[in-house]
Amino acid sequence: LKKIKDPLLLSIQCHTSQINRQYENNTLKSLYNITSIDGQIRQGAYGKVCHSQYNGNDVICKYINIVPKFNPSQSQIDTLLSIRKAFSNEYEIYQFLQYKQAEICKCYPTVIIGFQPILIIQQNGFDLQYLVNNSLLSIVDSCIIMNMLDAVISINENGVYHGDIKPNNFLFNRKNITVIDFGNSQLFSSLYQKIKISINQFYPQIIDIVK
């Protein structure tokens, strides 16, 4: 193990053979008092989302969906690194926003089991896709589009580009609307720097970025 300098590779080598869903649940329960309630409620490209309870509060747990082999290839390690980076970015965006506006769910400190980072987010009601599929919207909810736009505008005004606006990323309860899933989000300041670099690389003769 001393030969493995990459801590992520070390984590994968040591823990992959032990990681399974029951192991995750037992560890979450014994170490963090997180209890799974009704299993997987959503499946994304890189993550699975489960409904759980944390110290008596309803929460959403978001897991990495890719389980590497015991001896992972470099491409598998690179994929896991990129996903873990996205999880880290999402957590940082939650921390940046949740004290600035009411439309953001509380995000608890990230849990890591082996190679597996787990985001724990407060569940503030049901998402729009669920409400539509189960015919739970009524005529009094006709203003929800405006409320959704207000939430997105508020996020933008606080310097964040969400990057993945869709029905199941809005949660509704009797009091308010909250926005979730910031895995593809960026700070406008960071995005602006990337745009400047790109324009400098491809169109330096057309646009003077410095000015």
GROMACS elastic network, one bead per residue, 0.5 to 0.9 nm:
[ bonds ]
;  ai    aj funct       b0    kb
    1     4     6  0.54534   500
    1     5     6  0.84249   500
    1    10     6  0.70713   500
    1    13     6  0.87367   500
    1    14     6  0.88387   500
    2     5     6  0.70838   500
    4     7     6  0.74549   500
    4     9     6  0.69810   500
    4    10     6  0.60521   500
    5     8     6  0.88241   500
    5     9     6  0.78800   500
    5    10     6  0.74771   500
    6     9     6  0.52575   500
    6    10     6  0.62491   500
    6    11     6  0.86685   500
    7    11     6  0.60530   500
    7    12     6  0.85970   500
    8    12     6  0.62236   500
    8    13     6  0.86182   500
    8    77     6  0.77521   500
    8    80     6  0.86473   500
    8    81     6  0.78104   500
    8   115     6  0.67963   500
    9    12     6  0.50547   500
    9    13     6  0.60619   500
    9    14     6  0.85274   500
    9    72     6  0.80424   500
    9    77     6  0.70653   500
    9   115     6  0.85603   500
   10    13     6  0.51503   500
   10    14     6  0.61066   500
   10    15     6  0.84857   500
   10   115     6  0.89787   500
   11    14     6  0.53332   500
   11    15     6  0.59777   500
   11    16     6  0.78214   500
   11   114     6  0.56492   500
   11   115     6  0.55079   500
   12    15     6  0.54213   500
   12    16     6  0.52404   500
   12    17     6  0.85615   500
   12    68     6  0.74675   500
   12    69     6  0.83618   500
   12    70     6  0.70650   500
   12    71     6  0.81659   500
   12    72     6  0.78686   500
   12    77     6  0.87833   500
   12   114     6  0.68116   500
   12   115     6  0.55631   500
   13    16     6  0.61773   500
   13    17     6  0.80113   500
   13    69     6  0.87886   500
   13    70     6  0.59674   500
   13    71     6  0.67054   500
   13    72     6  0.81290   500
   14    17     6  0.75635   500
   14    18     6  0.82732   500
   14    70     6  0.85211   500
   14   114     6  0.77306   500
   15    18     6  0.53665   500
   15    19     6  0.62468   500
   15    70     6  0.85095   500
   15   113     6  0.84521   500
   15   114     6  0.52991   500
   15   115     6  0.71134   500
   16    19     6  0.53003   500
   16    20     6  0.84571   500
   16    67     6  0.75445   500
   16    68     6  0.69763   500
   16    69     6  0.71165   500
   16    70     6  0.58694   500
   16   114     6  0.72344   500
   16   115     6  0.74090   500
   17    20     6  0.82312   500
   17    69     6  0.82111   500
   17    70     6  0.63156   500
   18    23     6  0.74549   500
   18   114     6  0.88577   500
   19    22     6  0.82661   500
   19    23     6  0.59854   500
   19    24     6  0.68172   500
   19    67     6  0.85916   500
   19   113     6  0.82676   500
   19   114     6  0.75240   500
   19   115     6  0.88984   500
   19   116     6  0.87246   500
   20    23     6  0.52247   500
   20    24     6  0.62112   500
   20    25     6  0.87378   500
   21    24     6  0.50059   500
   21    25     6  0.61745   500
   21    26     6  0.85970   500
   22    25     6  0.50642   500
   22    26     6  0.60637   500
   22    27     6  0.84572   500
   23    26     6  0.52028   500
   23    27     6  0.60672   500
   23    28     6  0.85075   500
   24    27     6  0.51910   500
   24    28     6  0.60413   500
   24    29     6  0.85201   500
   24   113     6  0.72648   500
   25    28     6  0.51388   500
   25    29     6  0.60747   500
   25    30     6  0.85640   500
   25    34     6  0.78968   500
   25    35     6  0.70289   500
   25    36     6  0.68002   500
   26    29     6  0.51484   500
   26    30     6  0.60353   500
   26    31     6  0.83707   500
   26    35     6  0.85874   500
   27    30     6  0.52390   500
   27    31     6  0.57511   500
   27    32     6  0.75372   500
   27    33     6  0.88302   500
   27    34     6  0.86885   500
   27   113     6  0.79002   500
   28    31     6  0.55518   500
   28    32     6  0.51329   500
   28    33     6  0.61698   500
   28    34     6  0.51315   500
   28    35     6  0.69546   500
   28    36     6  0.87237   500
   28   111     6  0.84896   500
   28   113     6  0.86312   500
   29    32     6  0.57044   500
   29    35     6  0.55418   500
   29    36     6  0.84133   500
   30    33     6  0.59662   500
   30    34     6  0.79720   500
   31    34     6  0.81171   500
   32    35     6  0.88586   500
   32    54     6  0.77937   500
   32    55     6  0.85578   500
   32   111     6  0.83906   500
   33    53     6  0.81379   500
   33    54     6  0.60404   500
   33    55     6  0.61481   500
   33    56     6  0.89354   500
   34    52     6  0.66899   500
   34    53     6  0.55461   500
   34    55     6  0.69039   500
   34    56     6  0.87174   500
   34    59     6  0.89452   500
   35    51     6  0.88795   500
   35    52     6  0.54149   500
   35    53     6  0.51724   500
   35    54     6  0.66468   500
   35    55     6  0.87623   500
   36    39     6  0.63727   500
   36    50     6  0.72365   500
   36    51     6  0.63325   500
   36    53     6  0.65091   500
   36    61     6  0.86946   500
   37    50     6  0.79710   500
   37    51     6  0.57903   500
   37    53     6  0.70183   500
   38    41     6  0.76264   500
   38    50     6  0.71964   500
   38    51     6  0.59362   500
   38    52     6  0.73206   500
   39    49     6  0.83216   500
   39    50     6  0.53068   500
   39    51     6  0.62972   500
   39    52     6  0.79821   500
   40    43     6  0.74779   500
   40    48     6  0.67089   500
   40    49     6  0.56521   500
   40    51     6  0.68935   500
   41    48     6  0.78504   500
   41    49     6  0.57748   500
   41    50     6  0.53362   500
   41    51     6  0.66646   500
   42    47     6  0.85801   500
   42    48     6  0.59258   500
   42    49     6  0.50439   500
   42    50     6  0.70112   500
   43    46     6  0.81621   500
   43    47     6  0.63763   500
   43    49     6  0.63494   500
   43    65     6  0.83034   500
   44    47     6  0.50404   500
   44    48     6  0.58824   500
   44    49     6  0.79755   500
   44    65     6  0.79469   500
   45    48     6  0.82855   500
   45    65     6  0.76431   500
   46    63     6  0.83569   500
   46    64     6  0.58695   500
   46    65     6  0.50958   500
   46    66     6  0.66402   500
   46    83     6  0.70390   500
   47    62     6  0.62852   500
   47    63     6  0.52567   500
   47    66     6  0.77251   500
   47    83     6  0.87766   500
   48    61     6  0.82039   500
   48    62     6  0.56710   500
   48    63     6  0.52472   500
   48    64     6  0.64522   500
   48    65     6  0.56426   500
   49    60     6  0.65333   500
   49    61     6  0.56157   500
   49    63     6  0.63939   500
   50    59     6  0.84996   500
   50    60     6  0.57116   500
   50    61     6  0.51869   500
   50    62     6  0.64996   500
   50    63     6  0.81713   500
   51    58     6  0.73996   500
   51    59     6  0.61613   500
   51    61     6  0.63950   500
   51   123     6  0.81875   500
   52    57     6  0.83712   500
   52    58     6  0.60905   500
   52    59     6  0.52906   500
   52    60     6  0.59310   500
   52    61     6  0.65932   500
   53    56     6  0.56473   500
   53    57     6  0.52715   500
   53    59     6  0.54239   500
   53    60     6  0.80154   500
   54    57     6  0.51279   500
   54    58     6  0.65456   500
   54    59     6  0.63943   500
   54   120     6  0.84979   500
   54   122     6  0.88632   500
   55    58     6  0.86399   500
   57   122     6  0.74515   500
   57   123     6  0.82620   500
   58   121     6  0.87598   500
   58   122     6  0.62625   500
   58   123     6  0.55134   500
   58   124     6  0.80495   500
   59   120     6  0.64283   500
   59   121     6  0.53755   500
   59   124     6  0.82366   500
   60   119     6  0.79026   500
   60   120     6  0.57584   500
   60   121     6  0.50591   500
   60   122     6  0.61110   500
   60   123     6  0.57044   500
   61   118     6  0.63814   500
   61   119     6  0.55916   500
   61   121     6  0.64653   500
   61   122     6  0.88658   500
   62   117     6  0.84385   500
   62   118     6  0.54992   500
   62   119     6  0.50281   500
   62   120     6  0.66103   500
   62   121     6  0.81169   500
   63    66     6  0.89968   500
   63   116     6  0.70217   500
   63   117     6  0.66026   500
   63   119     6  0.68849   500
   64    67     6  0.77458   500
   64    80     6  0.85388   500
   64    83     6  0.74630   500
   64    84     6  0.80906   500
   64    87     6  0.86548   500
   64   116     6  0.63489   500
   64   117     6  0.69173   500
   64   118     6  0.73319   500
   66    79     6  0.89319   500
   66    80     6  0.77195   500
   67    80     6  0.89426   500
   67   115     6  0.88864   500
   67   116     6  0.87092   500
   68    71     6  0.79378   500
   68    72     6  0.60309   500
   68    73     6  0.87940   500
   68    76     6  0.66886   500
   68    77     6  0.80459   500
   68    80     6  0.82098   500
   69    72     6  0.51168   500
   69    73     6  0.82536   500
   69    76     6  0.84456   500
   72    75     6  0.79988   500
   72    76     6  0.58322   500
   72    77     6  0.64694   500
   73    76     6  0.52201   500
   73    77     6  0.63768   500
   73    78     6  0.86742   500
   74    77     6  0.50202   500
   74    78     6  0.60756   500
   74    79     6  0.85567   500
   75    79     6  0.60993   500
   75    80     6  0.85986   500
   76    79     6  0.50269   500
   76    80     6  0.61864   500
   76    81     6  0.85125   500
   77    80     6  0.51083   500
   77    81     6  0.60649   500
   77    82     6  0.86348   500
   78    81     6  0.50013   500
   78    82     6  0.62127   500
   78    83     6  0.86638   500
   79    82     6  0.51907   500
   79    83     6  0.62674   500
   79    84     6  0.86047   500
   80    83     6  0.50579   500
   80    84     6  0.59993   500
   80    85     6  0.83867   500
   80   115     6  0.85110   500
   81    84     6  0.51092   500
   81    85     6  0.60340   500
   81    86     6  0.86078   500
   82    86     6  0.62487   500
   82    87     6  0.87300   500
   83    87     6  0.62462   500
   83    88     6  0.85596   500
   84    88     6  0.60875   500
   84    89     6  0.84813   500
   84   115     6  0.89484   500
   84   116     6  0.83870   500
   84   117     6  0.70013   500
   85    89     6  0.60432   500
   85    90     6  0.85356   500
   86    90     6  0.60841   500
   86    91     6  0.86246   500
   86   182     6  0.87002   500
   86   183     6  0.54219   500
   86   184     6  0.71847   500
   86   185     6  0.89347   500
   87    90     6  0.50580   500
   87    91     6  0.62471   500
   87    92     6  0.86639   500
   87   117     6  0.74629   500
   87   118     6  0.81974   500
   87   119     6  0.73525   500
   87   182     6  0.86760   500
   87   183     6  0.62573   500
   88    91     6  0.51816   500
   88    92     6  0.62503   500
   88    93     6  0.86871   500
   88   110     6  0.85903   500
   88   117     6  0.87448   500
   88   119     6  0.89912   500
   88   183     6  0.84997   500
   89    92     6  0.51158   500
   89    93     6  0.61873   500
   89    94     6  0.86904   500
   89   182     6  0.78427   500
   89   183     6  0.66284   500
   89   184     6  0.83020   500
   89   185     6  0.77535   500
   89   186     6  0.81133   500
   90    93     6  0.51300   500
   90    94     6  0.62838   500
   90    95     6  0.86850   500
   90   119     6  0.86770   500
   90   181     6  0.73112   500
   90   184     6  0.75601   500
   90   185     6  0.70987   500
   90   186     6  0.89262   500
   91    94     6  0.51465   500
   91    95     6  0.62477   500
   91    96     6  0.85924   500
   91   107     6  0.71489   500
   91   108     6  0.86733   500
   91   109     6  0.81785   500
   91   110     6  0.75128   500
   91   119     6  0.72929   500
   91   182     6  0.79760   500
   91   183     6  0.83894   500
   92    95     6  0.50366   500
   92    96     6  0.60382   500
   92    97     6  0.86261   500
   93    97     6  0.61052   500
   93    98     6  0.83467   500
   93   160     6  0.79211   500
   93   182     6  0.67796   500
   93   183     6  0.86861   500
   93   185     6  0.74518   500
   93   186     6  0.77984   500
   93   187     6  0.80414   500
   94    97     6  0.52454   500
   94    98     6  0.56260   500
   94    99     6  0.88227   500
   94   104     6  0.72813   500
   94   105     6  0.77431   500
   94   106     6  0.74250   500
   94   107     6  0.61999   500
   94   180     6  0.87636   500
   94   182     6  0.74690   500
   95    98     6  0.56608   500
   95    99     6  0.73639   500
   95   106     6  0.83029   500
   95   107     6  0.70708   500
   96    99     6  0.70494   500
   96   100     6  0.75051   500
   97   100     6  0.51300   500
   97   101     6  0.64601   500
   97   102     6  0.89325   500
   97   103     6  0.89265   500
   97   104     6  0.68068   500
   97   155     6  0.76598   500
   97   158     6  0.73995   500
   97   160     6  0.83456   500
   98   101     6  0.59552   500
   98   102     6  0.70463   500
   98   103     6  0.78571   500
   98   104     6  0.52766   500
   98   105     6  0.67017   500
   98   106     6  0.62609   500
   98   107     6  0.78579   500
   99   102     6  0.77458   500
   99   104     6  0.84597   500
   99   106     6  0.89128   500
  100   104     6  0.86701   500
  100   158     6  0.74404   500
  101   104     6  0.65003   500
  101   151     6  0.89447   500
  101   154     6  0.74803   500
  101   155     6  0.79038   500
  101   158     6  0.84151   500
  102   105     6  0.78719   500
  102   151     6  0.87839   500
  102   176     6  0.83915   500
  102   177     6  0.86160   500
  102   178     6  0.74736   500
  103   151     6  0.59651   500
  103   152     6  0.87097   500
  103   154     6  0.81214   500
  103   155     6  0.81851   500
  103   176     6  0.74637   500
  103   177     6  0.60337   500
  103   179     6  0.60359   500
  104   107     6  0.87461   500
  104   151     6  0.87485   500
  104   155     6  0.87522   500
  104   177     6  0.84799   500
  104   178     6  0.51762   500
  104   179     6  0.55663   500
  104   180     6  0.69204   500
  105   121     6  0.64868   500
  105   122     6  0.55925   500
  105   123     6  0.71257   500
  105   124     6  0.68544   500
  105   178     6  0.61760   500
  105   179     6  0.70034   500
  105   180     6  0.68420   500
  106   120     6  0.86615   500
  106   121     6  0.58626   500
  106   122     6  0.52565   500
  106   123     6  0.84332   500
  107   110     6  0.82851   500
  107   119     6  0.75248   500
  107   120     6  0.59072   500
  107   122     6  0.62855   500
  108   111     6  0.88307   500
  108   119     6  0.74484   500
  108   120     6  0.54019   500
  108   121     6  0.61314   500
  108   122     6  0.77880   500
  109   119     6  0.75517   500
  109   120     6  0.71391   500
  110   117     6  0.67324   500
  110   118     6  0.58164   500
  110   119     6  0.51629   500
  110   120     6  0.64867   500
  111   116     6  0.82340   500
  111   117     6  0.57488   500
  111   118     6  0.50988   500
  111   119     6  0.67046   500
  111   120     6  0.77698   500
  112   115     6  0.69756   500
  112   116     6  0.54486   500
  112   118     6  0.59944   500
  112   119     6  0.88741   500
  113   116     6  0.50236   500
  113   117     6  0.64074   500
  113   118     6  0.78512   500
  114   117     6  0.79859   500
  121   180     6  0.85467   500
  123   126     6  0.79185   500
  123   171     6  0.78755   500
  124   127     6  0.88673   500
  124   171     6  0.60147   500
  124   172     6  0.66074   500
  124   173     6  0.62449   500
  124   176     6  0.85876   500
  124   177     6  0.80548   500
  124   178     6  0.69774   500
  125   171     6  0.54946   500
  125   174     6  0.81882   500
  125   177     6  0.85985   500
  125   178     6  0.87455   500
  126   129     6  0.83553   500
  126   130     6  0.64539   500
  126   131     6  0.68171   500
  126   168     6  0.85432   500
  126   170     6  0.80391   500
  126   171     6  0.50875   500
  126   172     6  0.53861   500
  126   173     6  0.68884   500
  127   130     6  0.54306   500
  127   131     6  0.64676   500
  127   132     6  0.88773   500
  127   167     6  0.68650   500
  127   169     6  0.65052   500
  127   170     6  0.52410   500
  127   172     6  0.60171   500
  128   131     6  0.50528   500
  128   132     6  0.61576   500
  128   133     6  0.85378   500
  128   137     6  0.89392   500
  128   166     6  0.87970   500
  128   167     6  0.50487   500
  128   168     6  0.54718   500
  128   169     6  0.76359   500
  128   170     6  0.59468   500
  128   171     6  0.64419   500
  128   172     6  0.70081   500
  129   132     6  0.52529   500
  129   133     6  0.60945   500
  129   134     6  0.85907   500
  129   166     6  0.86968   500
  129   167     6  0.52147   500
  129   168     6  0.50319   500
  129   169     6  0.85622   500
  129   170     6  0.85083   500
  130   133     6  0.51496   500
  130   134     6  0.61038   500
  130   135     6  0.84637   500
  130   136     6  0.82825   500
  130   167     6  0.86861   500
  130   168     6  0.73385   500
  131   134     6  0.53083   500
  131   135     6  0.59616   500
  131   137     6  0.61509   500
  131   172     6  0.87290   500
  132   135     6  0.50986   500
  132   136     6  0.62770   500
  132   137     6  0.64865   500
  133   136     6  0.78707   500
  134   137     6  0.84031   500
  135   138     6  0.81010   500
  137   140     6  0.80346   500
  137   141     6  0.62125   500
  137   142     6  0.84821   500
  138   141     6  0.54627   500
  138   142     6  0.74009   500
  139   142     6  0.55083   500
  139   143     6  0.88900   500
  140   143     6  0.74183   500
  140   144     6  0.89776   500
  141   144     6  0.56408   500
  141   145     6  0.87820   500
  142   145     6  0.72014   500
  142   146     6  0.87039   500
  143   146     6  0.55092   500
  143   147     6  0.65196   500
  143   148     6  0.88329   500
  144   148     6  0.60001   500
  144   149     6  0.85164   500
  144   177     6  0.84416   500
  145   148     6  0.50138   500
  145   149     6  0.61923   500
  145   150     6  0.85575   500
  146   149     6  0.50489   500
  146   150     6  0.60969   500
  146   151     6  0.86261   500
  147   151     6  0.62346   500
  147   152     6  0.87519   500
  147   176     6  0.84793   500
  147   177     6  0.71136   500
  148   151     6  0.51218   500
  148   152     6  0.63608   500
  148   153     6  0.86349   500
  148   170     6  0.75607   500
  148   177     6  0.70297   500
  148   178     6  0.84504   500
  148   179     6  0.84625   500
  149   152     6  0.51243   500
  149   153     6  0.60169   500
  149   154     6  0.84407   500
  150   153     6  0.50762   500
  150   154     6  0.60349   500
  150   155     6  0.86313   500
  151   154     6  0.51107   500
  151   155     6  0.63372   500
  151   156     6  0.87629   500
  151   177     6  0.74159   500
  151   178     6  0.73340   500
  151   179     6  0.72828   500
  152   155     6  0.50689   500
  152   156     6  0.62685   500
  152   157     6  0.86315   500
  152   161     6  0.87878   500
  152   162     6  0.78681   500
  152   165     6  0.85421   500
  152   179     6  0.79380   500
  153   156     6  0.50064   500
  153   157     6  0.60735   500
  153   158     6  0.86229   500
  154   157     6  0.50325   500
  154   158     6  0.63255   500
  154   159     6  0.89139   500
  155   158     6  0.51993   500
  155   159     6  0.67350   500
  155   160     6  0.57052   500
  155   161     6  0.72708   500
  155   162     6  0.75987   500
  156   159     6  0.51894   500
  156   160     6  0.50174   500
  156   161     6  0.58741   500
  156   162     6  0.78624   500
  156   188     6  0.82017   500
  157   160     6  0.73517   500
  158   187     6  0.89801   500
  159   186     6  0.86476   500
  159   187     6  0.57190   500
  159   188     6  0.53866   500
  159   189     6  0.73194   500
  160   185     6  0.69027   500
  160   186     6  0.58230   500
  160   188     6  0.55260   500
  160   189     6  0.84889   500
  161   164     6  0.89914   500
  161   182     6  0.89900   500
  161   184     6  0.85993   500
  161   185     6  0.54851   500
  161   186     6  0.53352   500
  161   187     6  0.60675   500
  161   188     6  0.61428   500
  161   191     6  0.84232   500
  162   165     6  0.68210   500
  162   181     6  0.83225   500
  162   182     6  0.60946   500
  162   183     6  0.83931   500
  162   184     6  0.66405   500
  162   186     6  0.67623   500
  162   187     6  0.87038   500
  163   182     6  0.76418   500
  163   183     6  0.83494   500
  163   184     6  0.53462   500
  163   185     6  0.51909   500
  163   186     6  0.76314   500
  164   169     6  0.79237   500
  164   181     6  0.76774   500
  164   182     6  0.75791   500
  164   183     6  0.82524   500
  164   184     6  0.64147   500
  164   185     6  0.75653   500
  165   168     6  0.85338   500
  165   169     6  0.65590   500
  165   170     6  0.83502   500
  165   179     6  0.88859   500
  165   181     6  0.89373   500
  166   169     6  0.56270   500
  166   170     6  0.74783   500
  167   170     6  0.59090   500
  167   171     6  0.87410   500
  168   171     6  0.73515   500
  168   180     6  0.85548   500
  169   178     6  0.84209   500
  169   179     6  0.58109   500
  169   180     6  0.51284   500
  169   181     6  0.61500   500
  170   177     6  0.66809   500
  170   178     6  0.57798   500
  170   180     6  0.62936   500
  170   181     6  0.89513   500
  171   176     6  0.84466   500
  171   177     6  0.56645   500
  171   178     6  0.51500   500
  171   179     6  0.62527   500
  171   180     6  0.74089   500
  172   175     6  0.79346   500
  172   176     6  0.62530   500
  172   178     6  0.66488   500
  173   176     6  0.57894   500
  173   177     6  0.66760   500
  173   178     6  0.86660   500
  174   177     6  0.85936   500
  179   182     6  0.86069   500
  181   184     6  0.78299   500
  181   185     6  0.84172   500
  182   186     6  0.83011   500
  183   186     6  0.87413   500
  186   189     6  0.82809   500
  186   190     6  0.67055   500
  186   191     6  0.63670   500
  187   190     6  0.52678   500
  187   191     6  0.61902   500
  187   192     6  0.85260   500
  188   192     6  0.58407   500
  188   193     6  0.85187   500
  189   192     6  0.51518   500
  189   193     6  0.64399   500
  189   194     6  0.89172   500
  190   193     6  0.51986   500
  190   194     6  0.64853   500
  190   195     6  0.88182   500
  191   194     6  0.51325   500
  191   195     6  0.62770   500
  191   196     6  0.86957   500
  192   195     6  0.50615   500
  192   196     6  0.62089   500
  192   197     6  0.86821   500
  193   196     6  0.50846   500
  193   197     6  0.62482   500
  193   198     6  0.86441   500
  194   197     6  0.51161   500
  194   198     6  0.61207   500
  194   199     6  0.86059   500
  195   198     6  0.50891   500
  195   199     6  0.61066   500
  195   200     6  0.84613   500
  196   199     6  0.52722   500
  196   200     6  0.60814   500
  196   201     6  0.86019   500
  196   209     6  0.63623   500
  196   210     6  0.88503   500
  197   200     6  0.51053   500
  197   201     6  0.61944   500
  197   202     6  0.87594   500
  197   209     6  0.87161   500
  198   201     6  0.51190   500
  198   202     6  0.61879   500
  198   203     6  0.80545   500
  199   202     6  0.52715   500
  199   203     6  0.51724   500
  199   204     6  0.64984   500
  199   206     6  0.88664   500
  199   207     6  0.74092   500
  199   208     6  0.88894   500
  199   209     6  0.76359   500
  200   203     6  0.56819   500
  200   205     6  0.84596   500
  200   207     6  0.77003   500
  200   208     6  0.78196   500
  200   209     6  0.68865   500
  201   204     6  0.63127   500
  202   205     6  0.86299   500
  203   206     6  0.53715   500
  203   207     6  0.63761   500
  203   208     6  0.88026   500
  204   207     6  0.57046   500
  204   208     6  0.65087   500
  204   209     6  0.79953   500
  205   208     6  0.74337   500
  207   210     6  0.89031   500
  207   211     6  0.87354   500
  208   211     6  0.57755   500
